């Protein structure tokens, strides 16, 4: 299996490949028939194999939940048993099957806007493709999503921060724990309140923090430093908390310190 991440026409493009020991016709049924999709795809799927046909994706909640969450898409291309392309909300998914001497090659392309979430997307699809192979009859060992997620974060460079032309530092990092858990880890036993120093977990090495100027547990913490402000924001991301860290002012020298702190948090 191979994976690449690129930027094309202003969007993020994830490409993944698997060599399968099954004919394209068999794999086509597994990626298009709802009764097979339900065993490996992230949602239940309703679709009709014709161009412009609507699609429904249903995230099934726990038994007894009053309503399942649904999203929608449209079939864009159908060429059995070779090519299927459709939208899923704002995403575009493309499935290509190429016959080989031993079965077929599955080339998967996902196009979307959330580059920072690519570790989650690639990790999630990896586990889905493992499940697809089990549906096809293969024996595939279970993988730990957390390990796979962090692998792709590193491979795609999603742990790297950026420095703006004005010297501001910015990180956006997807984690696998909920925001409440991440906040507790950052805050530790210290009390977070406006006017007090920030808990040490929110401060990178070398920074002399000023007082907290905004605290909205577990969503945002802002405090001053000599050249500007440091702001942490946490929100629900794909599979866990999405953390955004910004340090305004001439902050470039702290880029590596922030990287180390955030990666320790991710670990």
N, C-alpha and C positions, 0 to 999 in steps of 0.2 A: 504494500500500500504506500502511495506517495501523497504528499500534501504540499500545496503551495498557496501563498497568500499574496495578492497583488492589488494595486489600485488601477482601475480602468474607468475612464469617463466619469471620474468623480465618485465612484462607488468602490466598495471592497469586494473582491472576488476570491472565493475559496474554492480550490480544486482538489479533489481527492480521487484516488483510483484503487480498485481492487481487481485482482485476477481471480476469477471464479472457475471452478471445475464443473460448471453446469452450462447447458446450452442456453443461448440467448432467449429462446422461446420460454423456457422454464423460469428464468430470471424475470422476464417481462411480466409473466403472470404474478410473480411475487411483488413486483413494484406497482402493479395496477389494480389488482383485485382486492376490494375492501376486506374480505375475509382473511386474506394473507397479510395485508398491510397492518391490520390491527395487532399482529403478533410482533412487529418490529419497528413500525413507524412511530414517531413521537405522539401522534394523535390518531383517533379514528378518522377515516377519510370517506367522504361521499364524492364520487366523480363519475362522469360520463366521458368516454374516450372519443371526443370530437372537439375540434377547434372552437373556441369561444364558450365552451360549456362551463357553467359555474361549478365551483368546488367548495365543500364545507369541511373544515378541520375542527374536530371537537376534542378539547382537553377534558378527559373524564376525571372528575373529582372523586373524593372518597365516597364510598357507598352511603346513601342517605342524604348527600348534598342536594339542595333544592334545584340547582341549575348547573349544567355543564357549560364551560366557557368555550365559545366558538369564534373562529376566524374564517376568512373566506379568500378564495382565489379564483383564477380563471385558467382554463387549459389554453396554452399558446401554440404548441406544436405537438402533433401525434403522428408517428410513423412506425407502426408495429413491425417487428419487435426490436426496433433499432433506437428510436428517439422519442422522448417525452419531455416536454417543458411546460411549466405552469408557474403562475404567481401564487404566493402564500402571504397574504397581507402585502407588505412592501418588499418582500423578498422574491427573487426569481430562482427557481430550482430547475436544473437541466440534468436529465439522465440519459446517457448514451451507452448502448451495448454494441460491442464489436466482437463477432465470432473469432475464436482462436482454435488451434488444433486440439486443445484440451478442455475447451468450454467457451468462455467469453470474458471480455474485459468490461468492467463497469467504470465509466468515467462520470463523476458527479461534479457539478458546478453550482455553487450557491453565490448569488449576487445580492448584496445588502449594504446598509449604510453604517452599521455599528462595528467599526474595526476593532475597538477595544474589547468587544465581546467575542472575538474570533477564537480565543482559547476554549470558550464554552461551546461555541458552535462546532468546532472541529472535534472536541472531546465528545460531545453528545452524538454527533454523526458517527464517530468511530464505534461507539457502543451500539448504535442502531445497526451499523453494517455487520457487526459481530452477530447481532440477533437475526439479521437477514440471512446470514450464512447458516445459522441454526435452523431457520425455517426451510432452507434449501436442503438440509440434511447433513450439514457438516458439524463436526465437533470443534467448538471454539471456546477456549477458556475464558472465564469471567475476568474483566479488568476493573480496577478501581478508578472510578471517574475522577477523583481528586488528583490521582497520579497522572492520568492522561491529560487532564486540563492543564496542570502545571507544565507538563512536557511541551504542549503547544504554545503556552505563554512564552516559554524560553525560546523555542524554535522560531517563532514568528517575531521575536523581539518586543513582545507586548508588555514587558516589564520595564522598558526604557522610558525615561521621562524626556521632556523637551525644554529647551531654553528659548524664549522669544527674543526678538531683536532688542527689546528693551531690557533684557536680563531677567525676566520673570521665569520662574520654574513651574512646570506643570506636569503632574502624573495623573493618568486615569488607569485604574487597575481593577479588573474583575476578580473577585474572590469567590470561594465556594461555601462560605458560611453566611448566615443571614446578618443583616446590618446590626441587629441588636447584639449579637455575639461579638461582632467586630468592635463595636463601640465599647463593650465591656472590657475587651482585651486592651484597647487603647487607654481607657480611663483607669483601669485597675481599681484599687481601693480608694483612690482620691475622689473628692467631690468636685464636680464641674459646676462652676458658677461664674457669672459675669463679675469682673473686678478682681478675681483671684488669679493666680498663676495657672496656666494650663497644666493638666497632668503630664508627667514626663513622657508617657507613651505617644503624645501628639507632637513631640519636639525632636527634631533631628539633631545629631551631634554637631556641636559648634555654634548653635543658635542660642542667643540670650533672649528668651521670650519676655514680652511684656504681658500685661493683664489680658484676660479673656474679655472680648468686646461683644461676642454673641455666642450663645449656647442654646441649641435646640436638640435635646437628647431624643433619639439617637441619630439625628439627621445632619447637624452642622455644628462646627466649632470654629470660631475665628479669634485670633489673638494678634496683638501687635508685636513687631520687632523693630529694630533700629531704623530700617530702611523701608518699612511697609507693613504688610499684613500676611499672616499665614491662615489659610482657610481649608478646613477639611469638610467635605460633604459626603454623605453616605445615602444611597438609595437602593431600591430593589433592582438588581440586574438579572441576567440570565443564569439562574442556578445559584445565586448568592448575592452578596452586597457588591455594588459598584462604588468604588472609592475614587474620589477626585481630590487631589491635593494641589493647591496653588500657593506660591510664595511670591508676593509682589516686591518690586524694588530690585536692586542689584544683587540677585540671589544665585547667580550661576555657580558660584563656588560650593554651594550646598547640594548640587545635583546628586553627587555620589552618596552623600550622607542620607538624603531622602530615599534613594534607591535601596540602600541597605536596610533602612528602617521598614520600608514597605514590604520588602521581600522577607524580612524576619516575621512580619505580621502575617504574610501569606503562608509562611511555613507552619 
